[in-house]
Amino acid sequence: MGELQEIIESAGFKDIVLIPGEVTDEYAMKWDYGLNIKNYIQSTTIIGRKPDKEEA
């Protein structure tokens, strides 16, 4: 998750919280194509804020 946070910070966001979640079997099957895709994808909720010009 470190790389994802760095990308978000480089876009100017602050107070970032990353909350990992589980990929449901239903969602994984939608994209699976026989690859057991759950080993390659991650669900994450991203919370952050972009400061206004005065705060930046």
N, CA, C and O atoms as a GROMACS GRO file, in nm:
protein
  224
    1MET      N    1   0.081  -0.119   0.000
    1MET     CA    2   0.000   0.000   0.000
    1MET      C    3   0.086   0.126   0.000
    1MET      O    4   0.036   0.234  -0.031
    2GLY      N    5   0.213   0.114   0.034
    2GLY     CA    6   0.301   0.230   0.039
    2GLY      C    7   0.308   0.303  -0.094
    2GLY      O    8   0.305   0.426  -0.098
    3GLU      N    9   0.317   0.227  -0.203
    3GLU     CA   10   0.327   0.290  -0.335
    3GLU      C   11   0.198   0.364  -0.370
    3GLU      O   12   0.203   0.473  -0.426
    4LEU      N   13   0.084   0.305  -0.337
    4LEU     CA   14  -0.044   0.371  -0.363
    4LEU      C   15  -0.054   0.502  -0.286
    4LEU      O   16  -0.097   0.603  -0.341
    5GLN      N   17  -0.014   0.501  -0.160
    5GLN     CA   18  -0.018   0.623  -0.079
    5GLN      C   19   0.074   0.730  -0.138
    5GLN      O   20   0.038   0.847  -0.141
    6GLU      N   21   0.193   0.690  -0.185
    6GLU     CA   22   0.285   0.786  -0.246
    6GLU      C   23   0.225   0.849  -0.370
    6GLU      O   24   0.241   0.970  -0.393
    7ILE      N   25   0.155   0.771  -0.450
    7ILE     CA   26   0.091   0.824  -0.572
    7ILE      C   27  -0.016   0.927  -0.535
    7ILE      O   28  -0.025   1.033  -0.597
    8ILE      N   29  -0.095   0.895  -0.435
    8ILE     CA   30  -0.202   0.985  -0.392
    8ILE      C   31  -0.143   1.114  -0.333
    8ILE      O   32  -0.192   1.223  -0.361
    9GLU      N   33  -0.038   1.100  -0.253
    9GLU     CA   34   0.028   1.219  -0.196
    9GLU      C   35   0.088   1.306  -0.306
    9GLU      O   36   0.083   1.429  -0.297
   10SER      N   37   0.146   1.244  -0.408
   10SER     CA   38   0.206   1.322  -0.517
   10SER      C   39   0.101   1.399  -0.597
   10SER      O   40   0.134   1.495  -0.667
   11ALA      N   41  -0.025   1.356  -0.587
   11ALA     CA   42  -0.134   1.428  -0.653
   11ALA      C   43  -0.185   1.543  -0.565
   11ALA      O   44  -0.279   1.614  -0.603
   12GLY      N   45  -0.123   1.562  -0.446
   12GLY     CA   46  -0.157   1.675  -0.362
   12GLY      C   47  -0.254   1.646  -0.249
   12GLY      O   48  -0.298   1.740  -0.182
   13PHE      N   49  -0.289   1.521  -0.226
   13PHE     CA   50  -0.383   1.488  -0.119
   13PHE      C   51  -0.313   1.477   0.015
   13PHE      O   52  -0.195   1.442   0.021
   14LYS      N   53  -0.385   1.507   0.122
   14LYS     CA   54  -0.335   1.502   0.260
   14LYS      C   55  -0.428   1.415   0.344
   14LYS      O   56  -0.537   1.380   0.300
   15ASP      N   57  -0.383   1.381   0.463
   15ASP     CA   58  -0.463   1.304   0.558
   15ASP      C   59  -0.522   1.179   0.493
   15ASP      O   60  -0.642   1.153   0.503
   16ILE      N   61  -0.438   1.103   0.429
   16ILE     CA   62  -0.481   0.987   0.352
   16ILE      C   63  -0.497   0.865   0.443
   16ILE      O   64  -0.411   0.836   0.526
   17VAL      N   65  -0.608   0.797   0.425
   17VAL     CA   66  -0.633   0.672   0.496
   17VAL      C   67  -0.668   0.567   0.390
   17VAL      O   68  -0.757   0.588   0.308
   18LEU      N   69  -0.597   0.454   0.393
   18LEU     CA   70  -0.624   0.345   0.301
   18LEU      C   71  -0.680   0.228   0.383
   18LEU      O   72  -0.617   0.181   0.477
   19ILE      N   73  -0.798   0.183   0.346
   19ILE     CA   74  -0.864   0.075   0.419
   19ILE      C   75  -0.878  -0.044   0.325
   19ILE      O   76  -0.963  -0.043   0.235
   20PRO      N   77  -0.795  -0.148   0.344
   20PRO     CA   78  -0.804  -0.264   0.256
   20PRO      C   79  -0.935  -0.340   0.280
   20PRO      O   80  -0.986  -0.347   0.392
   21GLY      N   81  -0.987  -0.394   0.172
   21GLY     CA   82  -1.110  -0.472   0.179
   21GLY      C   83  -1.093  -0.603   0.106
   21GLY      O   84  -0.993  -0.626   0.038
   22GLU      N   85  -1.192  -0.686   0.120
   22GLU     CA   86  -1.187  -0.817   0.055
   22GLU      C   87  -1.257  -0.811  -0.080
   22GLU      O   88  -1.362  -0.749  -0.094
   23VAL      N   89  -1.198  -0.873  -0.179
   23VAL     CA   90  -1.260  -0.886  -0.311
   23VAL      C   91  -1.358  -1.002  -0.302
   23VAL      O   92  -1.320  -1.113  -0.266
   24THR      N   93  -1.484  -0.976  -0.333
   24THR     CA   94  -1.584  -1.081  -0.324
   24THR      C   95  -1.563  -1.186  -0.433
   24THR      O   96  -1.508  -1.156  -0.539
   25ASP      N   97  -1.608  -1.307  -0.407
   25ASP     CA   98  -1.599  -1.413  -0.507
   25ASP      C   99  -1.677  -1.375  -0.632
   25ASP      O  100  -1.633  -1.401  -0.744
   26GLU      N  101  -1.793  -1.312  -0.612
   26GLU     CA  102  -1.876  -1.271  -0.726
   26GLU      C  103  -1.800  -1.173  -0.816
   26GLU      O  104  -1.802  -1.187  -0.938
   27TYR      N  105  -1.735  -1.075  -0.758
   27TYR     CA  106  -1.659  -0.977  -0.835
   27TYR      C  107  -1.540  -1.043  -0.904
   27TYR      O  108  -1.514  -1.018  -1.022
   28ALA      N  109  -1.468  -1.128  -0.831
   28ALA     CA  110  -1.351  -1.195  -0.887
   28ALA      C  111  -1.391  -1.282  -1.007
   28ALA      O  112  -1.320  -1.284  -1.107
   29MET      N  113  -1.502  -1.353  -0.997
   29MET     CA  114  -1.546  -1.439  -1.108
   29MET      C  115  -1.578  -1.357  -1.232
   29MET      O  116  -1.560  -1.404  -1.345
   30LYS      N  117  -1.625  -1.235  -1.213
   30LYS     CA  118  -1.658  -1.147  -1.324
   30LYS      C  119  -1.534  -1.118  -1.411
   30LYS      O  120  -1.546  -1.100  -1.532
   31TRP      N  121  -1.415  -1.115  -1.348
   31TRP     CA  122  -1.291  -1.080  -1.417
   31TRP      C  123  -1.192  -1.196  -1.425
   31TRP      O  124  -1.082  -1.178  -1.476
   32ASP      N  125  -1.229  -1.312  -1.378
   32ASP     CA  126  -1.137  -1.424  -1.357
   32ASP      C  127  -1.074  -1.480  -1.484
   32ASP      O  128  -0.952  -1.489  -1.493
   33TYR      N  129  -1.153  -1.519  -1.579
   33TYR     CA  130  -1.104  -1.582  -1.703
   33TYR      C  131  -1.009  -1.698  -1.674
   33TYR      O  132  -0.914  -1.721  -1.748
   34GLY      N  133  -1.037  -1.773  -1.565
   34GLY     CA  134  -0.956  -1.889  -1.529
   34GLY      C  135  -0.822  -1.857  -1.466
   34GLY      O  136  -0.736  -1.945  -1.460
   35LEU      N  137  -0.801  -1.735  -1.419
   35LEU     CA  138  -0.670  -1.694  -1.368
   35LEU      C  139  -0.660  -1.688  -1.215
   35LEU      O  140  -0.555  -1.652  -1.163
   36ASN      N  141  -0.766  -1.723  -1.142
   36ASN     CA  142  -0.770  -1.707  -0.997
   36ASN      C  143  -0.730  -1.563  -0.962
   36ASN      O  144  -0.634  -1.540  -0.888
   37ILE      N  145  -0.804  -1.470  -1.015
   37ILE     CA  146  -0.773  -1.327  -1.011
   37ILE      C  147  -0.761  -1.271  -0.870
   37ILE      O  148  -0.697  -1.168  -0.850
   38LYS      N  149  -0.822  -1.337  -0.771
   38LYS     CA  150  -0.815  -1.285  -0.633
   38LYS      C  151  -0.671  -1.278  -0.582
   38LYS      O  152  -0.644  -1.207  -0.485
   39ASN      N  153  -0.579  -1.350  -0.646
   39ASN     CA  154  -0.439  -1.343  -0.608
   39ASN      C  155  -0.370  -1.219  -0.663
   39ASN      O  156  -0.256  -1.189  -0.626
   40TYR      N  157  -0.437  -1.145  -0.750
   40TYR     CA  158  -0.372  -1.034  -0.820
   40TYR      C  159  -0.439  -0.898  -0.799
   40TYR      O  160  -0.382  -0.796  -0.837
   41ILE      N  161  -0.557  -0.895  -0.739
   41ILE     CA  162  -0.626  -0.767  -0.722
   41ILE      C  163  -0.656  -0.742  -0.574
   41ILE      O  164  -0.657  -0.835  -0.493
   42GLN      N  165  -0.678  -0.616  -0.540
   42GLN     CA  166  -0.707  -0.576  -0.403
   42GLN      C  167  -0.816  -0.470  -0.406
   42GLN      O  168  -0.818  -0.384  -0.493
   43SER      N  169  -0.906  -0.478  -0.313
   43SER     CA  170  -1.007  -0.375  -0.296
   43SER      C  171  -0.959  -0.281  -0.186
   43SER      O  172  -0.916  -0.326  -0.080
   44THR      N  173  -0.967  -0.151  -0.210
   44THR     CA  174  -0.922  -0.054  -0.110
   44THR      C  175  -1.014   0.068  -0.112
   44THR      O  176  -1.046   0.122  -0.219
   45THR      N  177  -1.056   0.110   0.005
   45THR     CA  178  -1.128   0.236   0.019
   45THR      C  179  -1.024   0.343   0.049
   45THR      O  180  -0.940   0.327   0.138
   46ILE      N  181  -1.030   0.452  -0.026
   46ILE     CA  182  -0.933   0.560  -0.012
   46ILE      C  183  -1.004   0.684   0.042
   46ILE      O  184  -1.103   0.730  -0.015
   47ILE      N  185  -0.952   0.736   0.153
   47ILE     CA  186  -1.006   0.859   0.211
   47ILE      C  187  -0.892   0.959   0.219
   47ILE      O  188  -0.783   0.927   0.265
   48GLY      N  189  -0.918   1.080   0.174
   48GLY     CA  190  -0.817   1.184   0.179
   48GLY      C  191  -0.881   1.318   0.149
   48GLY      O  192  -0.999   1.326   0.116
   49ARG      N  193  -0.802   1.419   0.159
   49ARG     CA  194  -0.853   1.551   0.126
   49ARG      C  195  -0.746   1.629   0.050
   49ARG      O  196  -0.626   1.608   0.069
   50LYS      N  197  -0.791   1.716  -0.034
   50LYS     CA  198  -0.700   1.802  -0.108
   50LYS      C  199  -0.710   1.941  -0.048
   50LYS      O  200  -0.815   2.005  -0.056
   51PRO      N  201  -0.602   1.990   0.013
   51PRO     CA  202  -0.608   2.120   0.080
   51PRO      C  203  -0.632   2.233  -0.018
   51PRO      O  204  -0.595   2.226  -0.136
   52ASP      N  205  -0.696   2.339   0.032
   52ASP     CA  206  -0.715   2.455  -0.054
   52ASP      C  207  -0.584   2.530  -0.070
   52ASP      O  208  -0.486   2.497  -0.004
   53LYS      N  209  -0.580   2.628  -0.156
   53LYS     CA  210  -0.456   2.698  -0.190
   53LYS      C  211  -0.391   2.764  -0.068
   53LYS      O  212  -0.269   2.769  -0.059
   54GLU      N  213  -0.471   2.812   0.025
   54GLU     CA  214  -0.416   2.879   0.143
   54GLU      C  215  -0.345   2.779   0.235
   54GLU      O  216  -0.248   2.814   0.302
   55GLU      N  217  -0.394   2.657   0.237
   55GLU     CA  218  -0.340   2.556   0.326
   55GLU      C  219  -0.219   2.483   0.266
   55GLU      O  220  -0.137   2.429   0.340
   56ALA      N  221  -0.208   2.482   0.135
   56ALA     CA  222  -0.103   2.407   0.067
   56ALA      C  223   0.032   2.463   0.084
   56ALA      O  224   0.129   2.408   0.031
   0.00000   0.00000   0.00000
